[in-house]
Amino acid sequence: MKKTKKSGKNWKKFWKLGADEFNTQFFGVSKDGELTAIEGNHIYNINDLAHKYGTPLQIIFPFVLEDRLKDLLGYFQAYIKIYNYKGKFFYHYPMKVNQNKEFILPLLSEGANLEVTSGNELWIVKKLWEGEKFNSKIRVLCNGPKTDQYLDLIEELRAKGMTIVPIIESLDEIERLSKYKGDIGIRVDLSIKADTHWDKKFDRFGIPEKDVFDLPKMKNLKVMHYHMGSQIKTQKSILEAVKHGFGIYTQLQKIHPNLDTLDIGGGFGILHEKKKFYTAKVVSSNIIKLLKNLSDKAGIKHPNLIVEWGWYIVDPAQITIYKVISEKSIPKANAKAWYIIDGSFINDLKDTWTIHQKWHTIPVNNMQGSLKTVWLAGSTCDSDDKYTAGGNYILLPKLHEGQDQLIALLDNGAYQDSLSSHHCLLSAPMKIVVKDGTITVARKRESPDSIGKLFGWTNGDH
Ligand SMILES: Cc1ncc(COP(=O)(O)O)c(C=O)c1O
């Protein structure tokens, strides 16, 4: 255990804040040892916000989304110019990553196109479109298995003028989609594997490579899509998939002459452990360079390129704050004590439980205090409701009588919300949005009544 009460210590560095390579460039530490977030000229004191709104609390930073997307579009546009690449670049935001309004609207206004995976996601897109939240220049890709209801909605929106491209997910969809009156795409299940937890030995997504060349000529086939899985661990894996995917693309183009776009899906990783990792700047440069060289060699037009990197764009835009409500010592372990929090990992940050996600965990106050090795436990009755940093420990300040200790888990804008649940009927964290110096409440704290309603307990029943 470290004794860290040295004056003059660089606490910002110690907590890995204010660093581009860790996606924490907008966080700092106040002179009183409290966590701050900086948006241009606005400095938000996270400890004050948590005291004002209460915990558990989730804070959304739309400016982080905007900055990240702006940078990503800028990288691709710059390398397209530098390498004299003739294809166009499109970013499609995969809605599944975070369907909250507070995420989607800023991304649309920053120039994102969309990708959806279900009829229900598409229904939200329809409402957005009808409310003129985006125009017909924005293209919507429709992935996932298509129910009749999903296909009906796709056809309805195309007929009304939306630029909407269904992606064939399986052979059963071919009959209906080959008659579709707009552009279509096809998802190919590449025969190579990427370095990611999600690229399973036996995959079920898309059409296997061995079947994809037997399909009849489709004049409206414009997009070839693949997705290797999320959180790809190495740049090498991303580039190998591009190279392999390009090989399939060139062969498919011979059968379907209007094919002109390669969609390389999502998968760009965010490393919560805060070690050195590949960067979007370098990877975007290498993708464009690779596609240019491959197409020039093959003597074909440079394909238009789509990326659907969701996790990368949205993860750093939300943090979760909990209060430590009690401490229990652990006799013999890597950590000295449990800190019990006023929320739940199983409910609010589900990846802690399902994929043993590591979180960048830092104090919100008392950031300069002396430290202790701890494990964190949620407030449900489940013994798996815990976060131990993989059986290691988390370094957090010692508790002091009469003083609340708040903690923040960073980088939870991706996937956690739609996976969240209500074990033991705990309330989900309240959500606030921090933008342009103002704070708005996006989701009120759930009351016992509102949670009861989710389980059928309407007024008068009990
Ligand atoms: C087809 C498709 N595109 C994009 C994504 C987003 O992936 P990520 O968030 O890892 O970038 C996913 C995630 O499952 C996906 O299935």
The ligand as a Tripos MOL2 file, in Angstrom:
@<TRIPOS>MOLECULE
LIG
   16    16     1     0     0
SMALL
NO_CHARGES

@<TRIPOS>ATOM
      1 C1        -22.7370   -4.3270  -36.9220 C.3       1 LIG1
      2 C2        -22.1110   -3.5620  -35.8300 C.ar      1 LIG1
      3 N1        -21.5670   -2.3680  -36.1170 N.ar      1 LIG1
      4 C3        -20.9870   -1.6210  -35.1510 C.ar      1 LIG1
      5 C4        -20.9400   -2.0600  -33.8460 C.ar      1 LIG1
      6 C5        -20.2830   -1.1760  -32.8160 C.3       1 LIG1
      7 O1        -19.1270   -1.7680  -32.3370 O.3       1 LIG1
      8 P1        -18.1520   -0.9710  -31.3690 P.3       1 LIG1
      9 O2        -18.9890   -0.2760  -30.3690 O.co2     1 LIG1
     10 O3        -17.2900   -2.0080  -30.7920 O.co2     1 LIG1
     11 O4        -17.3670   -0.0170  -32.2210 O.co2     1 LIG1
     12 C6        -21.4830   -3.2940  -33.5030 C.ar      1 LIG1
     13 C7        -21.4460   -3.7910  -32.1330 C.2       1 LIG1
     14 O5        -21.8800   -4.8280  -31.7690 O.2       1 LIG1
     15 C8        -22.0940   -4.0790  -34.5220 C.ar      1 LIG1
     16 O6        -22.6630   -5.2410  -34.2600 O.3       1 LIG1
@<TRIPOS>BOND
     1     1     2 1
     2     2     3 ar
     3     2    15 ar
     4     3     4 ar
     5     4     5 ar
     6     5     6 1
     7     5    12 ar
     8     6     7 1
     9     7     8 1
    10     8     9 2
    11     8    10 1
    12     8    11 1
    13    12    13 1
    14    12    15 ar
    15    13    14 2
    16    15    16 1
@<TRIPOS>SUBSTRUCTURE
     1 LIG1         1 GROUP 0 **** ****
